[in-house]
Amino acid sequence: MYLDLVMFAALIGCILIGFPVSFSIAGVATIFAFLGWASGAMNLALLGALGQRVFGVITNDVLIAIPLFVLMGVVLERSRIAESLLETMGRLFGGLRGGLGVSVVLVGALLAASTGIVGATVIAMGMIALPTMLRSGYDPRLASGVVCTAGTLGQIIPPSTLLIILSDVMSNGYQQAQFEQGKFSIETISVGQIFAAALLPGLTLVAIYIAYVLGRAHFVPADAPAADTGEPRPDALTVAGAVVPPILLIVAVLGAILGGVATPSEAASVGAVGAILMAGQRGGVSPRLIFAGAAALFLLAVAAGAAPVRLQRSDVTMLGWVQGAAYAGLALLGMAAILASLVRMARSGMLKTAVTSTMTVTAMIFATIVTASIFSLVFVGLGGEERIEEILTAMPGGPTGALIFCMALVFVLGFFLDFVEITVILLPLIVPVLILMGHDPVWLAVLLAINLQTSFLTPPFGFSLFYLRGAAPPEVTTGHIYAGVAPFIGLQIVGIAVIWLLPAIATWLPTVLF
């Protein structure tokens, strides 16, 4: 019986014909569960674990960070941070040959670390940077490729929803592998470790993109000429005004996670509050109130951590009551800045669209994760887990051959499936086997993350291609976009090869921090 493999093929077929993803996953799983029961290949009593699985997903502390990071990204995107960054960077680097391309890559990296939303970044740069690049004489294919690829950096540079979901999958796979090895005092993998592991590889990809743009501008000057933006180079104060706020937000969020000060969900809430304050300041709220509120919240976090006060205790001293009053004052000042920002966002209509977008994206992600747990349960019941293990162990080349096969499989599926679908359906099946073969789980996670990032660029269903097609000027054709991303898909493979040959790029920072 090959019901497990037929089940996987049926799922891909349903998704390709356009049926909603979460319904496809749950429907195919249900149908094949009954087919397995009817043919004697599966015991339906296994579905008794379904409720426990779903409950485990919706109570997972790690996944709580997803809606908060999505909200942070949506608010920053709606507050036109991208436009300010692109304009400033374009004026700063535009006079260099290939300078506009470099500025787009750098802005993509900054937006990746502050928003993490691929669609918003690609659309913003497609509407702002792409026309400027074309007016400056850039080859439409190179301009399209740079915009598409820079926008996907939000998947590999933390914080990103891909890395949060991937960390959960890798942690579960690592625990499963340890159980199969007979270890019951198990280790886990945290979101912070995956964030730390992905940081340097993400910057390595940025360096590879910039080197390619500058090299192409050097050898084919007509493709990326120096641009005359018609405006003077910005001074240091202007550059700082555009770059420092998102960098401070990045440092606050990533620093809290990597430094072990806060959990991912707590750091995500800090990022969401920071984004709201930045949106309020750009919307017209008094800068003094915003800065005072941000400073008050920062002082409150530091002071409450260093000298906590528990006013409900009977032995509280007068100093404790003074501290409590001071902390309450700081909290009220911070709340005043947040409320003023929310009111301004509500009046402009930004708050409603931000909340709606956050709910839509979060619902899509969680629906896929929950239904994928149903799919994996049925797949395991049909014997798919053992079949995957047999296939990988039979691969020529041992552990290396198995990993090459899995990376190629993920790459090919990326032409047709979304990264969430691949992450929550395929990876839980192959990750435990690869870890049992001796591959480092953190290093493996980074390789898979770069591979999944590539799925945004691969036609015909690469999301970045669709986003740019909707935002690009009429003179940029679909052929230009497809031809433009082809070299960057090759650069993604180069990036994977670099991390493969130099694993310390991915493993050094997590080892130091954790």
C-alpha positions as CSV (number, residue, x, y, z in Angstrom):
1,M,0.0,0.0,0.0
2,Y,1.3,3.5,-0.9
3,L,-1.6,5.5,0.6
4,D,0.9,7.8,2.4
5,L,2.6,8.8,-0.8
6,V,-0.7,9.1,-2.7
7,M,-2.0,11.3,0.2
8,F,1.0,13.7,-0.2
9,A,0.5,13.9,-4.0
10,A,-3.3,14.5,-3.5
11,L,-2.5,17.4,-1.2
12,I,-0.2,19.1,-3.7
13,G,-2.8,18.6,-6.4
14,C,-5.6,20.2,-4.3
15,I,-3.4,23.2,-3.6
16,L,-2.3,23.6,-7.2
17,I,-5.9,23.7,-8.5
18,G,-6.5,26.6,-6.1
19,F,-8.5,25.1,-3.3
20,P,-7.9,26.9,0.1
21,V,-4.8,25.5,1.7
22,S,-6.1,24.8,5.2
23,F,-9.3,23.1,3.8
24,S,-7.1,21.1,1.4
25,I,-4.9,19.8,4.3
26,A,-7.8,18.9,6.6
27,G,-10.0,17.4,3.8
28,V,-7.2,15.3,2.3
29,A,-6.3,14.0,5.8
30,T,-9.9,13.1,6.6
31,I,-10.5,11.3,3.3
32,F,-7.3,9.3,3.6
33,A,-7.9,8.4,7.2
34,F,-11.1,6.7,6.2
35,L,-9.4,5.1,3.1
36,G,-6.7,3.8,5.4
37,W,-9.3,2.4,7.8
38,A,-11.3,0.8,5.0
39,S,-8.2,-0.9,3.6
40,G,-6.9,-2.0,7.0
41,A,-3.8,0.3,6.7
42,M,-4.7,2.5,9.6
43,N,-6.4,2.3,13.0
44,L,-8.9,5.1,13.4
45,A,-8.3,5.0,17.1
46,L,-5.1,7.0,16.4
47,L,-7.4,10.1,15.7
48,G,-8.1,10.1,19.4
49,A,-4.8,12.1,19.8
50,L,-6.2,14.8,17.5
51,G,-7.7,17.0,20.3
52,Q,-4.4,16.9,22.2
53,R,-2.5,17.9,19.2
54,V,-4.7,20.8,18.4
55,F,-4.7,21.9,22.0
56,G,-0.9,21.7,22.0
57,V,-0.7,24.1,19.0
58,I,-3.1,26.7,20.3
59,T,-1.4,26.8,23.7
60,N,2.2,26.9,22.4
61,D,3.9,29.9,24.0
62,V,6.4,30.2,21.1
63,L,3.6,30.7,18.5
64,I,2.1,33.6,20.6
65,A,4.9,35.8,19.2
66,I,3.6,35.5,15.6
67,P,0.6,37.9,15.8
68,L,2.7,40.4,17.8
69,F,5.5,40.4,15.2
70,V,3.0,40.6,12.4
71,L,1.3,43.6,14.0
72,M,4.7,45.3,14.5
73,G,5.5,44.7,10.8
74,V,2.1,45.9,9.5
75,V,2.2,49.1,11.6
76,L,5.7,50.0,10.5
77,E,4.7,49.3,6.8
78,R,1.6,51.5,7.1
79,S,3.6,54.3,8.8
80,R,5.7,54.7,5.6
81,I,9.0,53.9,7.3
82,A,10.0,52.2,4.0
83,E,9.5,55.3,1.9
84,S,11.7,57.4,4.2
85,L,14.5,54.8,4.2
86,L,14.4,54.3,0.5
87,E,14.5,58.0,-0.3
88,T,17.4,58.7,2.1
89,M,19.4,55.6,1.0
90,G,18.8,56.4,-2.7
91,R,20.2,59.9,-2.2
92,L,23.1,58.5,-0.2
93,F,24.3,55.8,-2.6
94,G,22.6,56.9,-5.9
95,G,25.7,58.6,-7.2
96,L,27.7,55.3,-7.3
97,R,27.5,52.9,-10.2
98,G,25.1,50.3,-8.9
99,G,24.4,52.5,-5.9
100,L,20.6,52.4,-6.2
101,G,20.7,48.6,-6.2
102,V,22.9,48.6,-3.1
103,S,20.5,51.0,-1.4
104,V,17.5,48.7,-2.1
105,V,19.4,45.7,-0.7
106,L,20.3,47.7,2.5
107,V,16.8,49.0,2.9
108,G,15.5,45.5,2.4
109,A,17.8,44.2,5.2
110,L,16.7,47.0,7.6
111,L,13.0,46.4,6.8
112,A,13.5,42.7,7.2
113,A,14.8,43.1,10.7
114,S,12.1,45.6,11.7
115,T,9.0,44.4,9.8
116,G,9.7,40.9,8.5
117,I,6.8,41.1,6.1
118,V,7.8,40.1,2.5
119,G,4.8,41.4,0.7
120,A,4.8,44.8,2.3
121,T,8.5,45.3,1.6
122,V,8.4,44.1,-2.1
123,I,5.3,46.3,-2.8
124,A,6.8,49.3,-1.1
125,M,10.1,49.0,-3.0
126,G,8.3,48.1,-6.2
127,M,6.3,51.3,-6.1
128,I,9.0,53.6,-4.8
129,A,12.5,52.3,-5.8
130,L,11.7,50.5,-9.0
131,P,10.5,53.5,-11.0
132,T,13.6,55.5,-9.8
133,M,15.9,52.7,-10.9
134,L,14.2,52.5,-14.3
135,R,14.4,56.3,-14.8
136,S,18.1,56.1,-14.0
137,G,18.7,53.6,-16.8
138,Y,18.8,50.4,-14.9
139,D,18.1,47.2,-16.8
140,P,14.5,46.2,-15.9
141,R,15.6,42.6,-15.2
142,L,18.3,43.6,-12.7
143,A,16.0,46.2,-11.1
144,S,13.2,43.7,-10.7
145,G,15.5,41.0,-9.4
146,V,17.0,43.3,-6.8
147,V,13.6,44.5,-5.5
148,C,12.2,40.9,-5.4
149,T,15.2,39.4,-3.6
150,A,15.8,42.3,-1.1
151,G,12.1,41.9,-0.1
152,T,12.6,38.2,0.8
153,L,15.3,39.0,3.4
154,G,12.4,39.3,5.9
155,Q,12.3,35.5,6.0
156,I,15.9,34.9,7.0
157,I,16.9,38.0,9.0
158,P,15.3,37.7,12.5
159,P,12.7,38.4,13.7
160,S,10.6,36.6,11.1
161,T,7.5,34.3,11.2
162,L,9.4,31.7,9.2
163,L,12.1,31.4,11.9
164,I,9.5,31.2,14.7
165,I,7.6,28.4,13.0
166,L,10.8,26.7,12.0
167,S,12.2,26.9,15.6
168,D,9.1,25.1,16.9
169,V,9.4,22.4,14.2
170,M,13.1,21.9,14.8
171,S,12.7,21.8,18.6
172,N,10.0,19.1,18.3
173,G,12.1,17.1,15.7
174,Y,15.2,17.4,18.0
175,Q,13.2,16.1,21.0
176,Q,11.7,13.2,18.9
177,A,15.2,12.3,17.7
178,Q,16.5,12.2,21.3
179,F,13.6,10.0,22.4
180,E,14.4,7.5,19.6
181,Q,18.1,7.5,20.8
182,G,16.9,6.5,24.2
183,K,17.6,9.9,25.9
184,F,14.9,11.0,28.3
185,S,16.8,14.0,29.7
186,I,16.3,15.9,26.5
187,E,17.6,19.3,25.2
188,T,15.4,21.7,23.3
189,I,16.0,24.4,20.8
190,S,14.7,27.9,21.5
191,V,13.6,30.7,19.2
192,G,16.5,32.7,20.5
193,Q,19.0,30.1,19.3
194,I,17.4,30.0,15.8
195,F,17.4,33.9,15.7
196,A,21.1,34.0,16.7
197,A,21.9,31.3,14.1
198,A,20.2,33.1,11.3
199,L,21.6,36.5,11.9
200,L,25.1,36.1,10.4
201,P,23.9,34.0,7.5
202,G,21.3,36.7,6.7
203,L,24.0,39.3,6.6
204,T,26.1,37.0,4.5
205,L,23.3,36.9,1.9
206,V,23.1,40.7,2.0
207,A,26.9,40.8,1.3
208,I,26.5,38.4,-1.6
209,Y,23.7,40.4,-3.1
210,I,25.6,43.7,-2.8
211,A,28.7,42.0,-4.3
212,Y,26.7,40.8,-7.3
213,V,25.1,44.2,-7.9
214,L,28.5,46.0,-7.7
215,G,30.1,43.4,-9.9
216,R,27.5,43.6,-12.5
217,A,27.6,47.4,-12.5
218,H,31.4,47.2,-13.0
219,F,31.4,44.6,-15.8
220,V,28.2,45.8,-17.5
221,P,27.9,49.5,-16.7
222,A,24.8,50.0,-18.8
223,D,22.8,47.7,-16.5
224,A,23.3,49.8,-13.4
225,P,24.6,53.3,-14.1
226,A,25.1,56.0,-11.5
227,A,21.9,57.9,-10.8
228,D,21.3,61.6,-10.6
229,T,18.4,61.8,-8.1
230,G,18.3,65.6,-8.5
231,E,18.7,66.1,-4.8
232,P,21.8,66.7,-2.7
233,R,23.4,63.9,-0.7
234,P,21.7,63.8,2.7
235,D,23.7,65.0,5.7
236,A,24.4,62.8,8.7
237,L,21.4,64.1,10.7
238,T,19.0,63.2,7.9
239,V,20.5,59.7,7.5
240,A,20.3,59.2,11.3
241,G,16.7,60.4,11.4
242,A,15.7,57.8,8.9
243,V,17.9,54.9,10.0
244,V,18.2,55.2,13.8
245,P,14.5,54.6,14.8
246,P,14.2,51.2,13.0
247,I,17.6,50.2,14.3
248,L,16.7,51.1,17.8
249,L,13.6,48.9,17.5
250,I,15.7,46.1,16.0
251,V,18.1,46.3,18.9
252,A,15.3,46.4,21.5
253,V,13.6,43.3,20.1
254,L,16.6,41.2,19.1
255,G,18.7,42.4,22.0
256,A,16.0,41.3,24.5
257,I,15.7,37.8,22.9
258,L,19.4,37.2,22.3
259,G,20.4,38.6,25.6
260,G,18.0,36.3,27.4
261,V,16.2,39.3,29.0
262,A,12.8,38.5,27.5
263,T,11.0,35.6,25.8
264,P,10.1,35.9,22.1
265,S,6.5,36.8,22.9
266,E,7.6,39.5,25.4
267,A,10.1,40.9,22.9
268,A,7.4,40.9,20.2
269,S,5.2,42.9,22.5
270,V,8.0,45.4,22.9
271,G,8.4,45.6,19.1
272,A,4.6,46.1,18.7
273,V,4.6,48.9,21.2
274,G,7.7,50.5,19.6
275,A,6.1,50.4,16.2
276,I,2.9,52.0,17.5
277,L,5.0,54.8,19.1
278,M,6.9,55.3,15.8
279,A,3.7,55.4,13.8
280,G,2.3,58.0,16.3
281,Q,5.3,60.2,16.0
282,R,5.1,60.1,12.2
283,G,1.4,60.7,12.4
284,G,1.7,64.0,14.3
285,V,1.8,63.1,18.0
286,S,4.2,65.4,19.9
287,P,7.8,64.1,19.6
288,R,8.3,65.1,23.2
289,L,5.5,62.9,24.4
290,I,6.7,60.0,22.2
291,F,10.3,60.2,23.5
292,A,9.2,60.7,27.1
293,G,6.8,57.7,26.9
294,A,9.5,55.5,25.3
295,A,12.1,56.6,27.8
296,A,9.6,56.0,30.7
297,L,8.8,52.4,29.5
298,F,12.5,51.7,29.0
299,L,13.3,52.9,32.6
300,L,10.4,51.0,33.9
301,A,11.6,47.7,32.3
302,V,15.1,48.2,33.6
303,A,14.2,49.3,37.1
304,A,11.4,46.7,37.7
305,G,13.9,44.0,36.6
306,A,16.7,45.3,38.8
307,A,14.6,46.2,41.8
308,P,11.1,44.6,41.7
309,V,8.5,45.8,44.2
310,R,5.7,43.6,45.5
311,L,3.2,45.9,47.1
312,Q,0.9,43.1,48.2
313,R,3.4,41.9,50.8
314,S,2.8,42.8,54.4
315,D,6.4,43.9,55.0
316,V,6.6,46.6,52.3
317,T,8.8,49.5,53.5
318,M,8.2,53.2,52.8
319,L,11.0,53.0,50.2
320,G,9.0,50.2,48.5
321,W,5.9,52.4,48.4
322,V,8.0,55.3,46.9
323,Q,9.4,52.9,44.3
324,G,5.9,51.6,43.5
325,A,4.6,55.2,43.0
326,A,7.5,56.0,40.8
327,Y,6.9,52.8,38.7
328,A,3.2,53.7,38.4
329,G,4.1,57.2,37.2
330,L,6.5,55.8,34.5
331,A,3.8,53.3,33.4
332,L,1.2,56.1,33.2
333,L,3.5,58.2,31.1
334,G,4.2,55.3,28.7
335,M,0.5,54.6,28.5
336,A,-0.2,58.2,27.6
337,A,2.2,58.1,24.7
338,I,0.7,54.7,23.5
339,L,-2.9,56.0,23.8
340,A,-2.1,59.2,21.9
341,S,-0.5,57.2,19.1
342,L,-3.4,54.8,19.0
343,V,-5.9,57.7,18.8
344,R,-3.9,59.3,15.9
345,M,-3.7,55.9,14.1
346,A,-7.5,55.4,14.6
347,R,-8.3,58.8,13.2
348,S,-6.2,58.2,10.1
349,G,-7.7,54.8,9.5
350,M,-4.3,53.1,10.0
351,L,-5.3,51.2,13.1
352,K,-8.3,49.4,11.5
353,T,-6.3,48.3,8.5
354,A,-3.3,47.2,10.7
355,V,-5.5,45.1,13.0
356,T,-7.4,43.6,10.1
357,S,-4.2,42.6,8.3
358,T,-2.8,41.2,11.5
359,M,-5.9,39.0,12.1
360,T,-5.9,37.8,8.5
361,V,-2.3,36.8,8.3
362,T,-2.4,35.2,11.8
363,A,-5.5,33.3,11.0
364,M,-4.0,31.9,7.8
365,I,-0.8,30.8,9.6
366,F,-2.6,29.2,12.6
367,A,-5.2,27.5,10.4
368,T,-2.3,25.9,8.3
369,I,-0.4,24.9,11.5
370,V,-3.5,23.3,13.1
371,T,-4.6,21.4,10.0
372,A,-1.1,20.3,9.3
373,S,-1.1,18.6,12.7
374,I,-4.1,16.6,11.5
375,F,-2.4,15.8,8.3
376,S,0.9,14.6,9.9
377,L,-1.1,12.4,12.4
378,V,-2.9,10.6,9.5
379,F,0.4,10.4,7.5
380,V,2.1,8.7,10.5
381,G,-0.9,6.4,10.9
382,L,-0.5,5.3,7.3
383,G,3.1,4.4,7.8
384,G,4.6,7.5,6.1
385,E,7.1,8.2,8.9
386,E,8.7,4.8,8.4
387,R,8.7,5.2,4.6
388,I,10.4,8.6,4.9
389,E,13.1,7.0,7.1
390,E,13.6,4.1,4.7
391,I,14.0,6.5,1.7
392,L,16.5,8.7,3.5
393,T,18.6,5.9,5.0
394,A,18.7,4.2,1.5
395,M,20.1,7.4,-0.1
396,P,23.6,7.0,-1.6
397,G,26.2,9.1,0.3
398,G,24.9,8.4,3.8
399,P,23.9,11.5,5.9
400,T,25.3,13.9,3.3
401,G,23.3,12.3,0.4
402,A,20.1,12.3,2.5
403,L,20.5,16.0,3.3
404,I,21.2,16.8,-0.4
405,F,18.1,14.9,-1.3
406,C,16.0,16.7,1.3
407,M,17.3,20.2,0.3
408,A,16.5,19.4,-3.3
409,L,13.0,18.2,-2.4
410,V,12.3,21.4,-0.4
411,F,13.7,23.5,-3.3
412,V,11.5,21.8,-5.9
413,L,8.4,22.0,-3.6
414,G,9.1,25.7,-3.2
415,F,8.1,26.2,-6.9
416,F,4.5,25.1,-6.0
417,L,4.0,25.5,-2.2
418,D,4.1,28.2,0.4
419,F,6.9,28.2,3.0
420,V,4.3,27.6,5.8
421,E,3.0,24.5,4.1
422,I,6.4,23.1,3.5
423,T,7.5,23.9,7.1
424,V,4.6,22.4,9.0
425,I,3.9,19.4,6.6
426,L,7.2,18.2,5.2
427,L,9.8,19.3,7.7
428,P,8.4,17.4,10.8
429,L,8.7,14.2,8.7
430,I,12.3,14.6,7.6
431,V,14.0,16.7,10.4
432,P,14.1,13.9,13.1
433,V,15.7,11.5,10.6
434,L,18.3,14.0,9.5
435,I,19.1,14.8,13.1
436,L,19.4,11.1,13.9
437,M,21.9,10.8,11.1
438,G,24.2,13.3,12.9
439,H,23.3,16.7,11.4
440,D,23.5,19.7,13.8
441,P,19.9,20.9,14.3
442,V,20.7,24.6,14.5
443,W,22.9,24.5,11.4
444,L,20.2,22.4,9.6
445,A,17.6,25.0,10.5
446,V,19.6,27.8,8.8
447,L,20.1,25.8,5.7
448,L,16.4,25.0,5.5
449,A,15.5,28.6,6.2
450,I,17.6,29.9,3.3
451,N,16.1,27.2,1.1
452,L,12.5,28.2,2.1
453,Q,13.3,31.8,1.5
454,T,14.1,30.9,-2.1
455,S,10.5,29.7,-2.5
456,F,9.4,33.3,-2.7
457,L,11.5,33.8,-5.8
458,T,10.9,30.6,-7.8
459,P,8.3,30.8,-10.6
460,P,5.5,30.1,-11.2
461,F,4.1,30.6,-7.7
462,G,6.9,32.7,-6.0
463,F,5.0,35.2,-3.9
464,S,7.5,38.0,-4.4
465,L,7.0,37.7,-8.1
466,F,3.2,38.2,-7.7
467,Y,3.7,41.1,-5.3
468,L,6.1,42.9,-7.7
469,R,3.9,42.2,-10.7
470,G,1.1,44.0,-8.9
471,A,3.2,47.0,-8.0
472,A,5.6,47.4,-10.9
473,P,5.1,50.0,-13.7
474,P,3.6,48.8,-17.0
475,E,7.0,48.8,-18.8
476,V,8.2,46.0,-16.5
477,T,6.9,42.7,-17.9
478,T,6.4,39.4,-16.2
479,G,9.3,38.1,-18.4
480,H,11.5,40.8,-17.0
481,I,10.7,39.8,-13.4
482,Y,11.2,36.1,-14.1
483,A,14.5,36.7,-15.9
484,G,15.6,39.1,-13.2
485,V,15.2,36.7,-10.3
486,A,17.0,33.8,-12.0
487,P,20.6,35.0,-11.1
488,F,19.4,35.7,-7.5
489,I,18.0,32.1,-7.2
490,G,21.6,31.1,-8.1
491,L,22.9,33.4,-5.4
492,Q,20.6,31.7,-2.9
493,I,22.2,28.4,-3.8
494,V,25.6,30.0,-3.4
495,G,24.5,31.2,0.1
496,I,23.5,27.7,1.0
497,A,26.8,26.4,-0.2
498,V,28.7,29.0,1.9
499,I,26.8,28.0,5.1
500,W,27.3,24.3,4.3
501,L,31.1,24.7,3.8
502,L,31.5,27.2,6.7
503,P,29.0,26.0,9.3
504,A,30.5,28.3,12.0
505,I,28.7,31.2,10.3
506,A,25.5,29.7,11.6
507,T,26.7,28.0,14.8
508,W,29.2,30.5,16.3
509,L,26.8,33.1,17.6
510,P,24.3,30.6,19.2
511,T,27.2,28.9,20.9
512,V,28.5,32.2,22.3
513,L,25.1,33.4,23.5
514,F,23.5,30.2,24.7
